């Protein structure tokens, strides 16, 4: 049996252990989740390309050059030129700005609105929760693209309307996930204590419940990024999203996916690869965030 002095020494040794730095934690996470680390690097590269688009490109993304149409990839034009003589690499880099702006805006707005509505539904409960969840079931029953097309058909095209069209279908999906976590938080004694002290409902929701459901919120936020980028590209390809002359990956596919698939395959191939790489990277990044923040998956 250990003596009190041995226990004291062991406690002192434990307290003396150096705290791990955030660099060590990142290394451990990258070692355990290599795909997540690769996807995080891809996301960072994409953000840097979009931020430095004016520096790393040499051509105007919207200026037509009819004397340079259908130029194959080479030293002058890394990804070739399109049917209007515009440099494809330049338009892909500037199109990353559009994809990221729409993707982050729609994901943040949809996840935040779903967070507030989901926590509010769980907090008030009763008939309000029952009716609210039936409305959520109606919205969730429709595929994302169908809901987005419906919103665009009502409000019209354009960047702002595309963000709105993607935001609305994301709200009920985040609200449902957050509500399930908020139901457990509502039963914790400190929420009852806050009610007993006469705190306002808004204060209880925003100061005592929302901070405790941030993990599922962040998981849904990162998971929505890839879906939002894909939805934006789909709407633009159908002519219902971002409009010319704004550089957008979906618009680049719309102008060359079928007509130039054989004569100038670089016109549809490179935008398609950009969409695939972005969606794939964000989906893997979202899975890594989920595995890191979800305690059930983290314990495994």
Secondary structure, DSSP 8 states (H G I E B T S, - for coil): ---HHHHHHHHHHHHTS----HHHHHHHHHHH-HHHHHHHHHHHHHHHHHHTHHHH--S-SS---GGGTT--SSSSSTT-B-TTS-BHHHHHHHHHHHHHHHHHHHHHHHHHHHHHHHHHHHHH-HHHHHHHHHHHHHHHTS-HHHHHHHHHHHH-SSHHHHHHHHHHHHHHHHHHHHHHHHHHHHTSHHHHHHHHTT--HHHHIIIIIGGGGHHHHHHHHHHHHHHHHHHHHHHHHTTSSS-TTS--HHHHHHHHTTTTTTT-THHHHHHHHHHHHHHHHHHHHHHHHHHHH-HHHHH-
